[in-house]
Amino acid sequence: MPQHTPAEPDFFARHRELLDRAVAGTANREYWSPYPESPSTSVYGEDAPKQGEAAFREQLGKPFEPTGHPGVGTVPATEVSPYGFELGVTYPRVTPDEAVAAATDGIGPWRAAGPDVRAGVAAEILARINAASFEIAHAVQHTTGQAFVMAFQAGGPHAQERGLEAVAYAWAEQKRHPAAARWSKPQRKGEPLALDKKFTPVGRGLALLIACNTFPTWNSYPGLFASLVTGNPVIVKPHPGAVLPLAISVRIAREVLAEAGFDPNLVILAAEQPTDRNAALLAVRSEVRIIDFTGSTEFGDWLEANARQAVVYTEKAGLNAVVLDSTDDYKGLLRNLAFSLSLYSGQMCTTPQNLLIPHTGIDTDQGPRTAEEFAADLAGALDKLLGDPARAAGTLGAIVNDGVRERLEQAATVGRIVHASTAIALPEHPDAVVRTPLVVRLDAEADRGTYTREWFGPVSFVIGTDSTAHSLRILRESVRAHGALTATVHSTDEDVLAAAEQVALEVGVHLSENLTGGVFVNQSAAFSDFHGSAANPAASATLSDPAFVTGRFATLQSRRPARVAEGGDV
Amino acid sequence: MPQHTPAEPDFFARHRELLDRAVAGTANREYWSPYPESPSTSVYGEDAPKQGEAAFREQLGKPFEPTGHPGVGTVPATEVSPYGFELGVTYPRVTPDEAVAAATDGIGPWRAAGPDVRAGVAAEILARINAASFEIAHAVQHTTGQAFVMAFQAGGPHAQERGLEAVAYAWAEQKRHPAAARWSKPQRKGEPLALDKKFTPVGRGLALLIACNTFPTWNSYPGLFASLVTGNPVIVKPHPGAVLPLAISVRIAREVLAEAGFDPNLVILAAEQPTDRNAALLAVRSEVRIIDFTGSTEFGDWLEANARQAVVYTEKAGLNAVVLDSTDDYKGLLRNLAFSLSLYSGQMCTTPQNLLIPHTGIDTDQGPRTAEEFAADLAGALDKLLGDPARAAGTLGAIVNDGVRERLEQAATVGRIVHASTAIALPEHPDAVVRTPLVVRLDAEADRGTYTREWFGPVSFVIGTDSTAHSLRILRESVRAHGALTATVHSTDEDVLAAAEQVALEVGVHLSENLTGGVFVNQSAAFSDFHGSAANPAASATLSDPAFVTGRFATLQSRRPARVAEGGDV
């Protein structure tokens, strides 16, 4: 097949070393961070913070118009900063018909380009997204409510690393088989039978990416880049509450595609109003062959049931739990857990909700603590962490939308409050909705109906159980039935840790043990930690691993008799 | 987690070299054959043919009773040799409840054993299946109707190689990530943050294998071994017409599992009568998490639609086509094509059905040939190939069941017959149903409704088209709509070959070009040829590639703070 002749510049050559290093990173799972997480001028340049903020401010109240983007008219502004102002940005309005037609138009040359060229283009897109980290950070902050530093890190370099990780898996997986091979089968008499074979990875087809409100880039880049690098165009359908971070990313992707000589419409933004149903309409189109989704269990399940022509990768809701058995660092445990519950107001798919502790308590280096005492100690740790409003706001960020705020109010009525959710006022953002975490005491048996639902947001339950074995049983049952993104155990007893590991393997959830220092269960590091697991109901994918990319392409072969050196057919 | 302590003997150590070589084979796609295809005493031993046949004869008319197999009572004999006698073998009757309970009972130690131990057990099973190749060959011959040599090769060593290929992919894929890693993140001040992480591949859960009548072992071993090696128990549901080849395989698998210290019920035979609906009942059980299926499009589509809790790998029906444009070896083309249509009476998922040729004809080294002339020449080539009844029977085998025979009769009425299907009498098997291929002339436009259905069996159509471009258009449309396992093109024009390659990539079918010698489109060699393609509707899997195994397991992680050398927590 015709190979793409790389235009100037050759992005693959430019990023070859990075790609090789990234593939090595996926294989050794050690620490590696290609995009510095510090929002520092020494890394990103003296003017980067200023220019990034200016670029963001400049966009407010205006139409966002990527060059040559399909569509007629605009989608009215839908984004409101959780810090209290309307973004006022409008986006191109693209109907599903227009999006499908435009996105699939350039598929031929993109397929013919091959994995190297596609990986090079993807790496260049990521490099330019990285250079735009400050602009994107502001866009993430003012759509998700994340505090600025977190918006920079999780929405910028950490998201970019998740993207590069997907590029690495997608690139490597397509190169598992050679582009060509000579097959030569010895015969009892005469010359061997010989065939020349070609092997070509071919994308499955048009991909649809349905993004979420809280992590528009971190949860989207893996699917976006996995699809793109395996040869598929991508329609990006952002959440109406968090369009801008993805709009900037799409704009950059289109610029790089065009520079490399490809159709920029291989990546399309399909913004919509909350009342539109474009995600559902697009999801069942016969042309849509791949779907990546982050969001509610309800819509994720609907996609899995109805988008049958597509492979569907979902990340839905789960019941993250902490099993408390014993500790040799009680203060560290409380500090660590209080931070986990507070970070971005618990609006992370990885935040623990159910804290399982025997009524009779646990052994600690500070002496035994009953469940009651632990609940009070946790409340104290939260107050200590969040005592200073300015510092608190830097951890909590703002409440992303009214749904979370309403749920938080409802949760305050389901049990005895251990730590009330209180409002924090931000002088510089008087309309921001900032809330401390709510912690409620529940009983493992009496309140089962309450804690076996997900309460997305700053809501956690201290659940009294009969014993650690009982806690592990609840962990097993709740994850098996409802799924989870994370599970945690605290114990000084290797037998308990081993039992928790067995439960985690049985029900298919990743486990964190005895986190008392500077690593938090919420955090999932690219190139080392797997995020989510297709092994439990909370997700149908693990970000990223080979299974996340192998369904996005097929390797096709052609074969013909080999011409031997003498010139005759064998 | 506890690691399995390998019992004597250590199968992994015994087969380590073979496994490494197999992984290399999957990667380089060159010729490699670990299990000799020749049914020769110099390879398999002086007594092997005799003993294999004796083992087969000994089983006839008796209950097949694998040691310790679950179930109550027996399934009455269902198998009739296409060569004209009843096998009279009964099998254990296992209800879906019993099968699910027994198969899942031993999953814990099998998961804990890890990929090396599981791959070693699988390789030992294959070694013993290989040693039983003669016994299995007779069982395959007298359930499928394949001639003996083909039954030996396709049902024996070639099937075993497909099995080993799946073992190699499954083993390698589970080892893409290390069992453990130290993650150490530098901090601006003080010691790095350090975590010790464990990564454990965990099987998705119980697998159901639904086998077919014509290739009970070749089409089953990939799924069986892919599931087993990735940590999953397997319920083997054979076709009622071809139980014995899989029953022998299951018996061997159970023996090896037990010797290695595992529950033999990790592999269970679920034989049934044709009127039972166990496949459908089992397929929708919540415990069944993986399904491999070979058979009708109807039931394959049903499984994909209804077995939503499982990942479903299907191989269904397709419309295999040959595009005839030109050739520099017309005699070779005719000889090769005649053999392809005759081999096992066209009862292969890879046999060409639609032969597309311009009405006005093609250029050949023997001068131009119109479509009419080509049809007559093909009929002549068939007569020449099948002129000697004894030799013909060795190529044709027997008609597998009444369904194929009836379809063959029906096909004789849909167009003008170019080559009639005639009966061949076998003196040694007077009741065998042996038929030569039927070739019918059709028109591309007028007879579209006829040739866009699959006529499984010795039925082919010479379809007159307007031009090669028209032929390629029909190839594109028919494969896109109905799928195909194979496509073929004959041309001396590199532009036509390139155009055919583009069509094949677009619609996702593997292509064979200009086969005029001793390689036939029907043939698919393990470790080099991909079989089927998830990229068109005829299959949802490619046997074997990484996508065929990655959905069968997830890699789960646990992490805890690293103990540094000084003994303190970091």
Interface residues (C-beta under 8 A of the other chain):
Chain A: M1 T26 A27 N28 R29 E30 Y31 S33 R111 E173 R176 H177 P178 A181 R182 W183 S184 K185 P186 Q187 L193 L195 K197 K198 F199 T200 V202 R204 E304 A305 R308 D329 L497 A498 E501 Q502 A504 L505 G508 V509 H510 L511 S512 E513 N514 L515 T516 G517 G518 V519 A525 S528 D529 F530 S533 A534 A535 T542 D545 P546 A547 T550 G551 A554 T555 L556 Q557 S558 R559 R560 P561 D569 V570
Chain B: M1 T26 A27 N28 R29 E30 Y31 S33 R111 E173 R176 H177 P178 A181 R182 W183 S184 K185 P186 Q187 L193 L195 K197 K198 F199 T200 V202 R204 E304 A305 R308 D329 L497 A498 E501 Q502 A504 L505 G508 V509 H510 L511 S512 E513 N514 L515 T516 G517 G518 V519 A525 S528 D529 F530 S533 A534 A535 T542 D545 P546 A547 T550 G551 A554 T555 L556 Q557 S558 R559 R560 P561 D569 V570
